[in-house]
């Protein structure tokens, strides 16, 4: 996520039915220390919704034009938003 905090998402697998596995890494987000977690979710339309990560975070990513993702990260009642650029 670009902005005040940094995060990275790496898609590991995508199945024909839209199931995905990812690795998600984040810097300091509020009171949450930097970390990394494996996650799984599903793509529906242009949105990837991950199941809850081990740290309790809920994440959704929506594909925008220009190979950019809009991300929403919700943890402990706080919502963080930002964009991901393909690297």
N, C-alpha and C positions, 0 to 999 in steps of 0.2 A: 504494500500500500504506500503510495506516495503521500507526502505531507509530513505531519509531525512525528509519525511513527513509520517504521518500515516493516514489511511482511513479504513473504514469498510463498507462492504456491507452485508445486510441481505435480502435474498429472502423471501418475504411474501407469494406470491401465484404464481403458475404456472398452466396455463390452457392447455388443450390438443392441442390447436392450436399454442402454443408457447408464448402466451402473459404472461407477468410477472409483478408483482409489487414488489418493493424493498424499503428498507430504506438505504440511503447512508449517511455516516458521514465522516467528514474530519477534519484534524488539519489545521494549517497554511499552505496554499499553495500560495506562492508568496504574493500578497497583499490581498488575500482572508482570512478572519477570519474563525476560526473553526465554523462548523455548521452541521446541519443534515437536510435532505430533503427526502420526499417520492417521488418515481419515478415510471414510468411504461415504459415498453419496450417489445421487442420481441426477442426470441431466434431463430436464423437461423443457422443450423449446430452446430458449437461449439462456436458461438459468440452471446453474449447478448448485444444488442444496446439499450440504454435507450433514451427516449425522453429527450429534454432539461430540465434540472432541473430549479427550480425557480431562482437560482442565476446565470443562464446563462451557466452553465457548460454542456458540451457534454461528455458522458461517454460510453465507450465500454469495454467489458470484454470477453476474449477468454479463454476457458478451455484448459489447458495444461495437459500433463501426470502427474500423482501423485496428483490429486485433487488440483491443483494450478491454479489460474486465473491470466492471464496477463491483467493488466488494463491500459487504456489510458484515461486521464482526460484533457479536453481542456477547458480553461477559459481565456477570454480576450486576445486571441492571444498567450497564453502560453500553451505548452503541457507538461504534467507530466505523467510519466509512472512508473509502478512498478508491483509487484506481490502480490497476496493475497493468504495466506495459510489458509486452512480450520481449524477452531478452535472449 
